[in-house]
């Protein structure tokens, strides 16, 4: 998935199911699935098709939460060994992990919300929150807010681009 045209083509071919799968995978923090391409492509598709903007946003938030729950559970049940492995194996993720722990330490539950608005940290916060045994209800509330703002901003950017191109 190297460019927006490819993502838009897949979305046109497979529709909202592709959006759900790709956003779920992106929130698992898998390399190669940047939100900067996925979300604007979804917005572009919404603008140029009969898919409703709110529907696409809700699907993206649900997919984001399911991906987040997966990393949260990994952190919750396996914890520090997983964070240590990610920290040591993926050196570029160290600042984001450090930021995530820092935001949780400094802001508590609100740290999840804040982290959701910061690239890279926004997906790693799930693993960090799980490792810290944050209450799942608090994790859910603060995550939904941040994920909705992040996804809406990027989907809206693609939507506006789709309107202009149309």
FENHU-V408311 format. One record per backbone hydrogen bond with DSSP energy under -0.5 kcal/mol. NH is the residue of the N-H (numbers start at 1). CO is the residue of the C=O. If there is no record, write none. Layout:
# FENHU-V408311
NH/CO  NH/CO
This chain:
# FENHU-V408311
7/3  8/4  9/5  10/6  11/7  12/8  13/9  14/10  15/11  17/14  18/15  19/15  20/16  21/17  22/18  23/19  24/20  25/21  26/22  27/23  28/24  28/25  29/26  30/25  33/30  37/34  38/34  39/35  40/35  41/37  42/38  43/39  44/40  45/41  46/42  47/43  48/44  49/46  56/52  57/53  58/54  59/55  60/56  61/57  62/58  63/59  64/60  65/61  66/62  67/63  68/64  69/65  70/66  71/67  72/68  73/69  74/70  75/71  76/72  77/73  78/74  79/74  81/78  82/79  83/79  84/80  85/81  86/82  87/83  88/84  89/85  90/86  91/89  93/90  94/91  97/93  98/94  99/95  100/96  101/97  102/98  103/99  104/100  105/101  106/102  107/103  108/104  110/107  111/108  112/109  113/109  114/110  115/111  116/112  117/114  118/115  121/119  122/118  123/120  124/120  125/121  126/123  127/123  128/124  129/125  130/126  131/127  132/128  133/130  134/129  139/135  140/136  141/137  142/138  143/139  144/140  145/141  146/142  147/143  148/144  149/145  150/146  151/147  152/148  153/149  154/150  155/151  156/152  157/153  158/154  159/155  160/156  161/157  162/158  163/159  164/160  165/161  166/162
